[in-house]
Amino acid sequence: MLFRSILYNTSDTWCGVDSVIKLKNGDLYAPKWTNSMLVPGTQVTLRTWDRPAPALFLSENKNTVLSNVTVHYAEGMGLLAQLCENITLDHFQVAIRKDSGRYFTTQADAKKLLSDADKKESELKKKISDLRTEQAERVVARKQTAKEEKEAVEAKRSKDLETIIKAETEVKNTLEDHRNKASAAKAVLEKAIKREEEARKEAELLEQGKEEEAAKLASEAEAADGVQVEEQDTSSIDEKRKALPKEAKYLYKYLSVNPAGGQIVNILQTIKMDSNRTKNLVVLGLHGFGLANIGEDFARTYLDLGWCKNAAKAKISAKGINSASRDKLTGAMNKLKGGCLIIENAGLVRPDKFKEIIELCAPEKSDVKIILTGEKVALSNMLADNMSQARHFNNRVYFDQIQEANMVDIAKGYMSEKGYKPESGMSGTIKNLLMSMETGNIDRLLKAVDDGIARAEARDPLSKKLLKADIQ
């Protein structure tokens, strides 16, 4: 059986014939045929590169039909046509005659249709078009140059005018900003003076043994503060951030919570205007737990603002306070001197221990700032039952109305604070995470974010990209 398939990856192979020798037995010996593809048994068909004549040649023909034509062999192309129009090939083929023993048909292309006249005409048209385009572009360029020169003059005039207007606007804005800040400072100072007077009256009532009247006065003052915060809380988060000093960056993530966001701004502005005001703080929430991170963020802010002289901060539960001896508490406060003490579930602190810890943390002793955190009702009742000590805690922040959306804002704000960019759709992942947590448990939420950041750093410490899969 005769196979006429081309050997794989050979195509046209050059073989020199100038040194071929015919042997006595009729075989041919070709010493220059060293191609490794020519293995024993390979059949080689020789042909030249010349193509003296095609099988069919057409020139300047019109409406020509070639039907049922088969070309078996030609020393050139099968069909060569030039400068023709409307050629129809009907069952035209180039094929080896059956059982002929040949290995190829034509020396070159089976069909090649040429149109030199059309090609030259097309080239001439293109050249004319290019010349016209070039001429048009030169005209447009001259017009554009003139236009640009005119626009440059007008732009300079406009820029000079804008510079003058901008300078005037900046001066006006600066004056307005100074007026606003002066007005805000005046309001804060007036409020501080008022609260100081209220605190003095509370102290006088307590000294006179009129505890109920003192408690009523404190409640009225607290209610007035709450109304003022609610009225101010219509401001946007951006406005609240601008109202805070840059050292309060740790608290930015809490500003969407109402009324806590407005209270944070109010407290820091008030303390800044009245340096004698107590720095002690009360953070009230839905549970006795889950708010310690807020206390730590206030401690960091106090340190950066210079209100704390020591970076040291300690967390202790009400149970730990109640069970510790005075000597032990004294030693702990001496080590913490100038720093911050955060008491969790503070609503359960015993009255005697509450009085003791306030004495040990006083400015003239260890000068430790106290931050109480706990469940709103229990903590409020504890303070109401200890009015003499409660006057040291006029700064109160309420997180008891926190919503799911606020928790999402806090988590994403914490990611940003840590320098991480969350993946798109992270809000949905955080909401799913919150389903397994107690409402308002900020400590547990931020712990989950910290764990996610650890996974992100292990995966890629340079990208600072937090994926949804990192938050679990």
C-alpha positions in Angstrom: 0.0 0.0 0.0 1.4 3.4 -1.0 1.3 6.2 1.6 1.6 9.8 0.4 1.6 11.6 3.7 4.3 14.1 4.4 6.7 13.0 7.1 6.0 15.0 10.3 7.8 18.3 10.6 9.8 18.0 7.4 8.0 20.1 4.8 10.4 21.1 2.0 13.9 19.7 2.9 17.0 20.9 1.0 19.3 18.1 -0.1 22.5 18.8 -2.1 22.9 16.6 -5.3 26.3 17.8 -6.5 28.1 14.9 -4.8 25.6 12.1 -5.5 27.3 8.9 -6.7 25.6 6.0 -8.5 26.7 2.6 -7.1 27.2 -0.6 -9.1 23.9 -2.0 -7.8 22.0 1.0 -9.1 21.6 2.7 -5.7 22.5 6.3 -5.2 24.9 7.4 -2.5 24.4 11.0 -1.3 27.0 11.9 1.3 25.6 15.5 1.9 22.1 14.1 2.9 22.8 14.3 6.6 19.3 15.5 7.7 18.4 13.4 10.9 14.8 13.2 9.7 15.8 11.1 6.7 15.6 7.8 8.5 15.9 4.5 6.6 12.7 3.7 4.6 11.9 7.3 4.0 10.9 8.0 0.4 12.2 11.3 -1.0 10.7 13.0 -4.0 13.0 15.5 -5.8 11.8 18.7 -7.5 13.4 22.0 -8.6 12.3 25.5 -7.5 11.7 26.5 -11.1 8.1 27.1 -12.3 8.3 27.5 -16.1 4.6 27.2 -16.8 1.2 27.0 -15.1 -1.4 24.4 -16.0 -3.9 27.2 -17.0 -3.2 30.9 -17.6 -5.8 33.6 -17.9 -5.1 37.3 -18.8 -7.6 40.2 -19.1 -10.5 37.7 -19.3 -14.1 38.6 -18.3 -17.0 36.4 -17.1 -14.9 33.2 -17.3 -16.2 29.9 -16.1 -14.0 26.9 -15.5 -16.1 23.8 -14.8 -15.2 20.2 -13.9 -11.5 20.8 -14.3 -8.9 18.7 -12.6 -5.2 19.5 -12.7 -3.0 16.5 -11.9 0.5 18.0 -12.5 2.1 21.2 -13.7 5.7 22.6 -13.5 4.3 25.8 -12.0 0.9 26.9 -10.6 -2.3 25.1 -11.2 -4.2 28.3 -12.3 -2.7 31.7 -12.8 -5.0 34.6 -13.7 -4.2 38.3 -14.0 -6.2 41.4 -14.7 -9.4 39.4 -15.0 -13.0 40.0 -13.9 -15.7 37.6 -12.7 -13.9 34.3 -12.7 -16.0 31.3 -11.7 -14.5 28.0 -10.6 -17.0 25.2 -10.6 -15.6 21.9 -9.4 -12.1 23.0 -10.1 -9.5 21.0 -8.2 -5.8 20.1 -8.1 -5.3 16.5 -7.2 -3.0 13.5 -7.9 -4.4 11.1 -10.4 -5.6 7.9 -8.8 -2.9 5.1 -8.8 -0.5 7.4 -10.6 2.4 6.9 -8.2 3.1 10.7 -8.0 3.8 12.4 -4.7 2.8 16.0 -5.6 0.8 17.8 -8.2 1.9 21.4 -9.0 5.3 23.0 -8.3 3.6 26.0 -6.6 0.2 27.5 -5.6 -2.8 25.6 -6.8 -4.6 29.0 -7.6 -3.3 32.6 -7.8 -5.5 35.5 -8.9 -3.7 38.7 -9.6 -5.0 42.3 -10.2 -2.0 44.5 -10.8 -4.1 47.3 -12.4 -6.4 47.5 -9.4 -3.5 47.4 -7.0 -1.7 50.3 -8.9 -4.9 52.3 -9.0 -5.5 51.8 -5.3 -1.9 52.8 -4.5 -2.3 56.0 -6.6 -5.6 56.9 -4.9 -4.0 56.4 -1.5 -1.1 58.6 -2.4 -3.5 61.4 -3.6 -5.5 61.0 -0.4 -2.4 61.1 1.8 -1.3 64.3 0.0 -4.7 65.9 0.6 -4.7 64.8 4.2 -1.2 66.2 4.7 -2.2 69.6 3.2 -5.4 69.7 5.3 -3.4 68.9 8.4 -1.0 71.8 7.8 -3.9 74.2 7.4 -5.5 72.8 10.6 -2.1 73.0 12.4 -1.7 76.7 11.5 -5.2 77.4 12.8 -4.6 75.4 15.9 -1.4 77.3 16.7 -3.1 80.6 16.3 -6.0 79.3 18.5 -3.6 78.0 21.2 -1.7 81.3 21.3 -5.0 83.1 21.8 -6.2 80.6 24.4 -2.8 80.9 26.3 -3.2 84.7 26.6 -6.8 84.2 27.8 -5.8 81.4 30.2 -3.1 83.6 31.8 -5.6 86.4 32.2 -8.1 84.0 33.7 -5.5 82.4 36.0 -4.4 85.7 37.3 -8.0 86.6 38.1 -8.6 83.2 39.8 -5.4 83.7 41.9 -6.7 87.1 43.1 -10.2 85.7 43.8 -8.8 82.6 45.6 -6.6 84.8 47.8 -9.6 86.9 48.7 -11.7 83.8 49.4 -9.0 82.3 51.6 -8.8 85.4 53.7 -12.6 85.5 54.1 -12.7 81.8 55.0 -9.9 82.2 57.5 -11.7 85.1 59.1 -14.9 83.1 59.2 -13.1 80.0 60.6 -11.6 82.1 63.4 -15.1 83.6 64.1 -16.6 80.1 64.3 -13.9 78.7 66.5 -14.1 81.7 68.8 -17.9 81.2 69.0 -17.5 77.5 69.7 -14.8 78.2 72.3 -17.1 80.7 74.0 -20.0 78.2 74.1 -17.7 75.5 75.5 -16.3 77.8 78.1 -19.7 79.0 79.1 -20.9 75.4 79.4 -17.8 74.5 81.5 -18.4 77.4 83.8 -22.0 76.4 84.2 -21.1 72.7 84.9 -18.4 73.9 87.4 -21.1 76.0 89.2 -23.5 73.0 89.2 -20.7 70.8 90.6 -20.1 73.4 93.4 -23.8 73.4 94.2 -23.8 69.6 94.3 -20.9 69.6 96.7 -22.6 72.1 99.0 -25.8 70.1 99.0 -23.8 66.9 99.9 -22.0 68.7 102.7 -25.4 69.8 104.1 -26.6 66.1 103.9 -29.1 66.9 101.1 -28.2 63.9 99.0 -31.6 63.7 97.2 -31.4 67.3 96.1 -27.8 66.8 94.9 -28.8 63.7 92.9 -31.7 65.6 91.3 -29.4 68.5 90.4 -26.9 66.0 88.8 -29.7 64.2 86.9 -31.0 67.5 85.5 -27.5 68.5 84.4 -27.0 65.2 82.7 -30.3 65.4 80.9 -29.5 68.9 79.7 -26.2 67.6 78.3 -28.0 64.8 76.5 -30.5 67.3 74.9 -27.6 69.5 73.8 -25.8 66.5 72.3 -28.9 65.3 70.4 -29.3 68.8 69.0 -25.7 68.9 67.8 -25.7 65.3 66.5 -27.3 66.2 63.2 -23.7 67.2 62.1 -22.0 64.8 59.7 -19.3 62.4 60.7 -16.8 64.6 58.7 -17.8 67.6 60.6 -17.3 65.7 63.9 -13.9 64.6 62.8 -12.9 68.2 61.9 -14.1 69.3 65.4 -11.7 66.8 67.1 -8.0 67.4 67.6 -5.8 65.2 65.4 -4.6 63.4 68.5 -8.1 61.9 68.8 -7.7 59.8 65.6 -8.3 56.6 67.7 -11.8 57.8 68.3 -12.8 58.5 64.7 -14.3 55.0 64.3 -16.9 55.7 67.0 -18.3 58.9 65.6 -21.2 57.3 63.7 -22.8 56.1 66.9 -25.5 58.3 68.4 -25.4 59.9 70.8 -21.8 58.8 71.6 -20.2 60.5 68.6 -21.4 64.0 69.6 -20.6 63.3 73.2 -17.0 62.4 72.4 -16.6 65.7 70.5 -18.2 67.7 73.3 -16.2 66.1 76.1 -12.8 66.6 74.4 -13.6 70.2 73.4 -14.8 71.0 76.9 -11.7 69.5 78.6 -9.4 71.3 76.1 -11.0 74.6 77.0 -11.1 74.0 80.7 -7.8 72.4 81.8 -9.1 72.0 85.4 -12.0 69.8 84.4 -11.8 66.2 85.5 -10.4 63.8 82.8 -12.2 60.8 84.4 -14.7 59.2 82.0 -17.8 56.9 82.1 -18.6 54.7 79.0 -22.1 53.2 79.3 -23.3 50.4 77.0 -25.7 47.5 76.7 -23.6 45.1 78.7 -21.1 45.1 81.5 -18.5 43.9 79.0 -17.3 44.7 75.5 -16.3 48.4 76.0 -12.7 48.2 77.2 -11.3 49.0 73.8 -13.1 52.4 73.9 -11.4 53.1 77.2 -8.0 52.2 75.8 -8.6 54.5 72.8 -9.5 57.3 75.2 -6.3 56.5 77.1 -4.2 56.8 73.9 -5.9 60.1 73.0 -5.2 61.4 76.5 -1.6 60.5 76.2 -1.2 62.2 72.8 -2.9 65.3 74.1 -0.6 65.4 77.1 -3.4 64.9 79.6 -1.6 61.6 80.7 2.1 61.7 81.6 2.6 58.0 81.3 1.7 55.6 78.5 0.9 52.9 81.0 -2.7 51.7 81.2 -4.3 48.9 83.0 -7.6 47.0 82.7 -9.3 45.5 85.8 -12.8 44.1 86.4 -15.1 45.3 89.2 -14.5 41.9 90.8 -10.8 42.5 90.8 -11.2 45.9 92.5 -13.6 44.5 95.1 -11.3 41.6 96.1 -8.0 43.6 96.2 -6.6 44.9 99.4 -5.9 48.6 99.9 -2.1 47.9 100.0 -2.3 46.0 96.7 -4.3 48.7 95.0 -1.9 51.3 96.4 1.1 49.5 94.9 -0.7 49.0 91.6 -1.6 52.7 91.3 1.9 53.8 92.1 3.2 51.7 89.2 0.5 53.2 87.0 1.3 56.8 88.1 0.4 59.3 85.4 -1.4 56.7 83.3 -4.9 55.3 82.8 -7.0 52.8 84.7 -9.9 51.1 82.9 -12.5 49.4 85.1 -14.8 46.9 83.3 -18.3 46.1 84.5 -17.8 49.1 86.9 -21.5 49.1 87.9 -20.6 46.2 90.3 -17.8 48.1 92.2 -18.6 48.3 95.9 -19.1 51.8 97.4 -16.1 51.5 99.8 -13.8 50.3 97.0 -15.1 53.0 94.6 -14.2 55.7 97.2 -10.8 54.0 97.8 -9.8 53.9 94.2 -10.7 57.6 93.7 -8.6 58.6 96.6 -5.6 56.5 95.3 -5.9 58.0 91.8 -6.3 61.6 92.9 -4.0 64.1 91.1 -2.0 64.8 94.3 -1.3 61.1 94.7 -0.8 58.8 91.6 -2.7 61.1 89.2 -4.3 58.2 87.3 -7.2 58.9 85.0 -10.1 56.5 85.6 -12.3 55.2 82.8 -15.4 53.3 84.0 -17.1 51.0 81.5 -20.2 48.9 82.0 -24.0 48.4 81.5 -25.9 51.6 81.5 -28.5 51.0 84.3 -26.1 49.3 86.7 -23.4 51.9 86.2 -25.9 54.8 86.5 -27.3 53.4 89.7 -23.8 52.9 91.2 -22.9 56.5 90.5 -26.3 57.7 91.9 -25.7 55.8 95.1 -22.2 57.4 95.5 -22.9 61.0 94.8 -19.8 62.4 96.6 -17.6 60.3 94.3 -19.8 60.7 91.2 -18.9 64.4 90.9 -15.4 63.2 89.7 -17.1 61.6 86.6 -18.9 64.4 84.7 -17.8 63.1 81.3 -20.1 60.4 80.1 -20.4 58.6 76.7 -23.5 56.5 75.9 -23.1 53.5 73.6 -26.4 51.9 74.6 -28.2 52.9 71.4 -25.5 51.3 69.1 -26.9 49.7 65.9 -25.6 47.1 63.4 -24.6 49.8 60.9 -22.5 51.5 63.7 -20.7 48.2 64.4 -19.9 47.9 60.6 -18.6 51.5 60.6 -16.4 50.8 63.7 -14.9 47.6 62.2 -14.1 49.3 58.9 -12.8 52.4 60.7 -10.5 50.1 62.7 -9.2 48.5 59.5 -8.4 51.9 58.1 -6.8 53.0 61.4 -4.5 49.9 61.1 -3.6 50.9 57.5 -5.6 48.1 55.8 -7.9 48.5 52.8 -11.0 46.1 53.0 -12.1 44.1 50.0 -15.2 45.2 48.3 -18.3 43.7 50.0 -16.7 43.6 53.4 -19.8 45.2 55.0 -21.8 42.0 54.3 -19.1 39.8 55.8 -19.0 42.0 59.0 -22.8 41.7 59.3 -22.6 37.9 59.1 -19.9 38.0 61.8 -22.1 40.1 64.1 -24.8 37.4 64.0 -22.6 35.3 66.4 -21.9 38.2 68.8 -23.7 40.1 71.5 -25.1 43.4 70.3 -22.7 46.2 71.1 -19.7 43.9 72.1 -17.1 46.2 70.5 -14.2 44.4 72.1 -15.1 41.1 70.5 -15.6 42.7 67.1 -12.2 44.4 67.2 -10.6 41.2 68.3 -12.1 39.5 65.2 -10.6 42.3 63.0 -7.2 41.9 64.7 -7.3 38.2 63.9 -8.2 38.9 60.3 -5.3 41.4 60.0 -2.9 38.6 61.3 -4.2 36.3 58.6 -3.7 39.0 56.0 -0.1 39.7 57.2 0.7 36.0 57.1 -0.7 35.8 53.5 0.9 39.0 52.1 2.7 41.3 54.5 3.1 44.1 51.9 -0.2 44.5 50.2 -2.1 45.8 53.2 -5.3 44.2 51.7 -7.9 42.7 54.0 -10.0 40.0 52.2 -13.4 38.9 53.3 -12.0 35.4 53.9 -9.7 36.9 56.5 -12.6 37.9 58.7 -14.0 34.8 60.5 
